[in-house]
Amino acid sequence: MGANVPARVFDGQVYRLITAAFLHANLTHLLSNIFSILIIFSRLEACYSILEVVLLYLVSAVSGNILSNLTSHSPYQVAVGASTAIMGFIGALISYLIINWSSLSVLGSLRRGLTFTIVFLVFSSILYSMIITRSSVDVYGHIGGFVGGLFSSLLIFPPINPRQSLIIKIIGTILTTGY
């Protein structure tokens, strides 16, 4: 129906790289992803525009699903969920925090909030995947989404300090192309 299945994607159904991020295996899966998105979105909204966040969601979902397909143990492995994009959101928050750390010192509460959100999400993701879902988590999809969000945010989003902009865009272009 639209799940990420390597054999189908390699046969030309590339739309599955996007549609899989909007499908979920069950109600628990859907609710946990909605909860995570709500937590992260409130932080991202303070940093980026809605259009940039939607773009980040799509880029992260696609990059996570591509890595999932390339590392799949079976050509018919089915993967669904927003986790690839959620991990991309975490990567983007980390990128934003690193690039703008000194500029955010004036906004101490935002910097503390972003740091807490990142630590909480990374910890809860590890805990959730180890205890609750065990073998059903697509680890490579998560890694691909994280790296896609981290690198693409360097390319797409400008730093607070405009003098850093060109350097960050060059680094983002190199990393995104290399990935």
CORHUNOR-V939167 format. One record per residue. RES is the residue in three letters. PHI is phi in radians with two decimals (NA if undefined). PSI is psi in whole degrees, -180 to 180 (NA if undefined). Layout:
# CORHUNOR-V939167
res=[RES:RES]
phi=[PHI:PHI]
psi=[PSI:PSI]
This chain:
# CORHUNOR-V939167
res=[MET:GLY:ALA:ASN:VAL:PRO:ALA:ARG:VAL:PHE:ASP:GLY:GLN:VAL:TYR:ARG:LEU:ILE:THR:ALA:ALA:PHE:LEU:HIS:ALA:ASN:LEU:THR:HIS:LEU:LEU:SER:ASN:ILE:PHE:SER:ILE:LEU:ILE:ILE:PHE:SER:ARG:LEU:GLU:ALA:CYS:TYR:SER:ILE:LEU:GLU:VAL:VAL:LEU:LEU:TYR:LEU:VAL:SER:ALA:VAL:SER:GLY:ASN:ILE:LEU:SER:ASN:LEU:THR:SER:HIS:SER:PRO:TYR:GLN:VAL:ALA:VAL:GLY:ALA:SER:THR:ALA:ILE:MET:GLY:PHE:ILE:GLY:ALA:LEU:ILE:SER:TYR:LEU:ILE:ILE:ASN:TRP:SER:SER:LEU:SER:VAL:LEU:GLY:SER:LEU:ARG:ARG:GLY:LEU:THR:PHE:THR:ILE:VAL:PHE:LEU:VAL:PHE:SER:SER:ILE:LEU:TYR:SER:MET:ILE:ILE:THR:ARG:SER:SER:VAL:ASP:VAL:TYR:GLY:HIS:ILE:GLY:GLY:PHE:VAL:GLY:GLY:LEU:PHE:SER:SER:LEU:LEU:ILE:PHE:PRO:PRO:ILE:ASN:PRO:ARG:GLN:SER:LEU:ILE:ILE:LYS:ILE:ILE:GLY:THR:ILE:LEU:THR:THR:GLY:TYR]
phi=[NA:2.79:-1.20:-1.38:-2.21:-0.86:-1.06:-1.25:-1.14:-1.19:-1.44:1.95:-1.52:-1.19:-1.01:-1.10:-1.13:-1.73:-1.08:-1.06:-1.28:-1.94:-1.90:-2.43:-1.26:-2.80:-1.14:-1.07:-1.06:-1.08:-1.15:-1.17:-1.22:-1.09:-1.04:-1.11:-1.10:-1.07:-1.12:-1.26:-1.03:-1.08:-1.34:-1.14:-1.09:-1.30:-1.84:-2.32:-1.39:-1.08:-1.11:-1.14:-1.19:-1.11:-1.06:-1.06:-1.00:-1.17:-1.09:-1.15:-1.08:-1.15:-1.14:-1.14:-1.23:-1.13:-1.12:-1.01:-1.16:-1.21:-1.92:-1.12:-1.43:-2.42:-1.20:-1.97:-1.17:-1.73:-2.30:-2.44:2.12:-1.58:-1.04:-1.08:-1.23:-1.08:-1.14:-1.13:-1.06:-1.11:-1.05:-1.17:-1.12:-1.11:-1.03:-1.05:-1.15:-1.15:-1.13:-1.88:-0.91:-1.21:-1.18:-1.45:-1.08:-1.19:-1.76:-0.95:-1.18:-1.16:-1.09:-1.11:-1.09:-1.12:-1.09:-1.08:-1.06:-1.10:-1.07:-1.06:-1.20:-1.11:-1.08:-1.19:-1.14:-1.12:-1.07:-1.07:-1.28:-1.43:-1.72:-1.49:-1.68:0.85:-1.53:-1.52:-1.48:-1.53:-1.03:-1.18:-1.10:-1.13:-1.09:-1.08:-1.14:-1.06:-1.14:-1.06:-1.19:-1.09:-1.25:-1.18:-1.18:-1.13:-1.46:-1.48:-1.74:-1.37:-1.24:-1.08:-1.49:-1.07:-1.16:-1.47:-0.96:-1.11:-1.07:-1.12:-1.15:-1.14:-1.07:-1.05:-1.11:-1.09:-1.17:-1.17:-1.15:-1.16:-1.28]
psi=[-24:4:158:108:115:-46:-39:-40:-44:-20:1:-2:62:-18:-24:-24:-26:-48:-30:-28:-8:1:153:152:-35:-180:-40:-44:-47:-48:-39:-37:-39:-44:-46:-43:-42:-42:-49:-39:-39:-33:-42:-35:-28:-19:-35:168:165:-38:-42:-37:-41:-43:-44:-42:-49:-45:-44:-42:-46:-45:-38:-42:-32:-48:-37:-46:-39:-24:6:142:-17:139:-11:19:130:129:132:161:163:4:-35:-43:-37:-43:-34:-37:-43:-44:-40:-39:-41:-45:-47:-43:-43:-48:-38:17:-52:-37:-28:-4:-29:-35:65:-39:-37:-44:-45:-43:-43:-44:-46:-44:-45:-48:-45:-46:-41:-46:-47:-34:-44:-46:-46:-45:-28:-39:-49:-50:-21:-104:-4:-1:133:88:-42:-33:-41:-45:-45:-42:-43:-51:-41:-43:-41:-52:-44:-30:-30:-35:-41:-43:132:145:162:-42:111:-23:-24:-13:-52:-44:-45:-41:-38:-47:-45:-42:-46:-48:-42:-41:-42:-32:NA]
